[in-house]
Amino acid sequence: MTDDTGLRLAAGPLNAITDVPGIEVGHYTHERVRRGITAVLCKEGAAAGVSVRGSNPGTFNTDALAATATGSLVHGIGLTGGSVFGLGATAGITEWLHGKGVGATYRGALLPILAGAVIFDLALSDPSVYPTSEWGHRAAEAARTSRFARGNVGVGAGATAGKGPGCVRTKGGLGTASLLLPGGLVVGAIVVVNALGGLIHPIAGELYASAGGFDTPLLYHHVDYEPATVEARVTTNTTLGVVATNAALTKPHLIKVADLAHDGLARAMRPSHAMRDGDTIFAIAPYEGQIEPSRTTGANLTDLVGAAAADAMVLAILDAARETAGIDGWPSVAEAQTALAAKRDERR
């Protein structure tokens, strides 16, 4: 992709968040139920910040990453399905890290620091099967620095999108991307698309992320719909993401990076950050392989990384759109676009 200056921004070798040194990703997906968990690990530790923009979040240990809190260190981020039940599953990631000797030592105790968030996916399949600590353990055990599966895997297994009135329903899922910046800097993103908003313009049939379409009104407030039906399906949302960089940024700067990364959600999903969304993005800078650019520091470095994080988030959402297969009642993006094109042809 090219930024406003015409500078060509290349993807990393893997085009994944694992292009950032020190990042490992692993999934566990249930064999029968469309539900799972994804572990994003940084075993050597990372500075971290978080930005919660949705109004219905399910998070843990995010208060410690607030600007006024003393905490800034994490050894991993857990992204999981199962709504409130998923919070318990992340304990398996913490236990696995502890078993590997990962953590901060405090008064003789080894403390792996984990933060994370959940999506609501219980309506898609059997709600009685929810994530357990064993799921978290398996996801952490599977974590690697290499390219990883996307689409209907891990936390993306039960994700859906376009549930708001006037939106195009599609199967959501997991995606990733990375960008290489001048001076050896790398920015990567991973996202699970589980949005109230849609990815596709309902008239043009184009992806918001690649074609825009923001100059035409969204049908969200102008369509006829049955309130009870809409109420039943608009409550099953929340898009989660992690952006990572090898830039030597501190927590206050990373909070701003997470804020800026939310711009990527707004570019690719319409609407985003709604009352029934819990949209949350973590920003982390692993201590392993950090770079301190000689000529770009402080606010300028934060803006550079934050702008790239927003772009990487858009690309990760596009990756999720490409990699996620449809299921009954929830078509893939490609299938939904084909159906919209057929309807347009019928009207001609």
N, C-alpha and C positions, 0 to 999 in steps of 0.2 A: 504494500500500500504506500501511498505518497501523502505526506502532510502538506499543510498550507504553504510551506516554503518550497515545495517541490522536492524535498529530500526523500529519497527512496528508503523506506524502512523495511528491512528484510526480516523474515521469520527466522527463529533459531533452528538449529539442525533437526530438532524433534518437533518443532512448532507446538510446543507443549510447555506447561508450567515447570516441568522437570528440566527445561533448559537452564533454569536458574540454579546455580550451584547450591548443593545442600538440601534440595527438595526431593522428596520421594512421595509417590502416590500409590495407594492400593485400594482395592474394592472388595466388598463381599456382597453378593447378590443371592437372595434366597432362591432355591431351586424351583419352588412351586408358586410362591406369592410374589407379585411385582413390588418388591420392597428391598432396600439395601442400605449400605453405609459406605462412605468413602473416607479414607484417612489421608490427610496431607501432612507429612512428617518433615521436621527439620531437627534432626537428632542432636546437632551441635548447638541448638538454640537459635532463636531469632528475636529481634525486636518486632513488636506487633502493635497494630492499632485496628480499630473497627469503626464502621459507620453503619448504623441501623436506620434505614429510611422508610421501611414499611411500617404500618401501624398495628400489625398483628404478628409480632415476631415470637419465635421460640428459641431462646439462646441460653448459653451457660458460660460463665466466667468472662462475660463481656464487660461487666462493671469494672473489673480489674484493669481493663485496657482503656478506660476512659481517661480523658486528658488530665483530670485532677487526681487520679489514683496513682499509687506508687508502682503498680505492676506494669511491666512492659515486655517480659520474657515469655515466650511459648516454645514448646518442643513439638507442637502439632496442632492441627485444626481438624475437628471431626464434623463432617457433614452427613446427616442421616435422615432417612425417612422415619415414619412411625409417629410423628407428632411428639407429644410429651413422653411417650414410651421410648422414643429414640434417645432421650437425654441419658437414660440409664445405659444404653448400648455403648456410649463413648467411654464408660469406665473400662471397657475391655481394651481400648487403645492405651489408656493411662497405665493399666496393669502390664500390658505388653512392653511399653517403654521402660517401666520400672524393672521388669525382668531382664531387659537388655542393658541395664545400668545407665539408662538415659535419664537425666534430670538435674535439677539444681540441689546442691547439698545445703541443708539448713539445720544447724544444731544436731548433726549426726544423721539426719533423715534425708533420703534421696527423694526428691519431689519432682516428678515429671509434670510440667505445666501444660494443660490442654485447654483450648477454648473451642467453641463450636456453635452450631445451630441446627435446627430441624426444619423439615418441610412436612406439610400435611399431605399424606398420600393414602390414608386409611380407606378412603371411599372407592379407590380403584380396584381393590381386591380384598380378600378376607381380612377384616380388621382385628380378628382375634390373634393373628400372627404378627407380632411386632418385634422390633430389634432387641437383642439381648447383648450382654457384655461379650458373649462368644462371637457375635457378629463383629464387634469392634476389634476383638483380638485377631480374627481372621483377616480383616481388612488391613490391619497394621502389619501382620505377617506377610501379606502379599505386596507390601509397598516396595517399589523399585524406583531407581532414577531414570529408567528407560521410558519409552513410549508406552502408554497404557490405553486400555479399551475405553471407548466413549459410547454415548448413546444410552441404551436401556441397560445400564450397569450401575452397580453401587447405588448411591443416593438418587441417580437418575432413573432407576428402574420403574418407580411409580409416579414419575413426574408427568404433568399435563400442562397445556397452555391454551389460551384463548377462551377462557370460561366466562368472561364478561359478556353482557348482551351487545350484539353488534360485532363481536370478535369472531375470528375464524378458529375453530377448535382444531388443535393438533396435539400429537403426542410430544410431550417435553422430554428432555433427557440431559445428558452430561456432555459438555464440550470443553475444549482447551485451545490455547494459542499462545504464541510468544512473539516478541519483537526485539530486534537487536538495535541498540541506540549507539550513537557515537561514543568513543572512549571506552569501549568494552562493556558498556552497561547492557543489562538484559532485564526485560520485564515480561512476566508470564501471568496467565490467568487460567483459572478453572471455574466453571459455572454449572449449576444445575438449574435448568429452565423449568420452573413450576409456577407459571404466572397466571394471574387473573387476565392480564392483557394478552393480545395476540401478537404473533410475529409477522402476519401477512395482512396487507391492506385488503379489506374485504371487497373493494371494487376493482382495483388495478391488479390484484393477485400477486403483487411484488412484495418481497421482504422489506420491512422497514429498514433493516440493518444495511441493506445494499442499495435500495432505490428511494429511500426517504418516504415521500408521499405525505409529508407533514403540511403541505399547502392545501390539502383537502380535509373537510370536517370528518371526524370519526363518527360512526353511527351510534356510539355508545349511549348517548342521551336521546336518541331520536328514533329508536326502533320500538315496535310493539312486542311486548313479551309478557309472559305470565310471571308475576313477582315470586310466587312460591317456587316455581321451577328454577328461576335464576338464583334465588336464595340458596337452594340446595346445592348448586354447583359453583357458586362464586366464593365459597368459604374454604376451598381446598387449594390454597395457594402458598406462595413464598419462593422467591428466587434467591439462591445463596451463591456466593462467590468468594474466591480467594485470589488476590493478586500478590505477586512476589517479585522482588528485585534484588540484585546484588549491589545496589547503591547503598552506601553507608548512611542510612537514615534513622533517626530516632523516633520514638513513639509519637510525639506531636506532629512530626512531618508525615508519618505513616497514616495517622488519622486523616490528614488532609488528602493523602493519596487515595485512601478508601473513599472519601467524599467524592473526589473527582472520578473515580472508577464507576460510581453510580451513574455518571453521564452516559456510560456505555449501555446501561440497562434502558435508559430513557430513549436512546437512539434506536434500539433494536426491538423494544416491546412497547405496545401502546394499549392501554395506559400502564404505567409502572408506579411503584411506591404508593399503592392505593390503601384504603382503609382495611381491605381484606387481604392484603399482602403483608409479608413479614420480611421484605427484602433487606438482606444483610450482606455486607462485604467486609472481609478481613484483608488487611494489608500487612505483609511480613517481609522482613529483610534478614535472611539467615546470616549468622555471623561467619559461616564458612564461605570463603571466597568473596568477601565484600571488597568493593572498589570505592575509593574516595577520589573522584575526579579533581584534577588540580585547578581547573578553571571554572567549574560549575558546582557551587555549593549552596547550602541553605535554601532560601526561597526559590532560587532559580532551579536547583536540582529537584526540589519537591514538585515544582510545576512541570518540569520535563518528564519526570517519572509518572506523575499523576495523569498527564495528558496521554502518555503512552499506555497507562493502565486502562483508561477509558477505551482507547482503540483496541487494546488486547481483549477487553471484555466483549466488545462488539464482535470481534473475530471468533472468540470462544463460543458466543451464542450462535453465530453462523455455523461453526463446527458442529454444535449440538443439533442444529437443524438438518445438516447433511447426514449425520451419523445415526440419527434416531429413526428406527423403523416404526411403522404404524402398528396398532393393535386394534381389536374390535372396538368400534366407536370412536377411536382416536387415530385419525390418519396421520401418516408422516407429512412433513411440510410439502414434499414433492407431490404426494397424492392429493393433498388439499389444493395445491395450485392447479393441478390437472382438472380437478372437479370445478374449480372456479372458472377456468378457461372454457370448459364445456358449457357452463351456464351462460357465459358471455356469448358464445357462438349461437346458442339457442335463441337469444334475444335479438340477434341480428336479422 
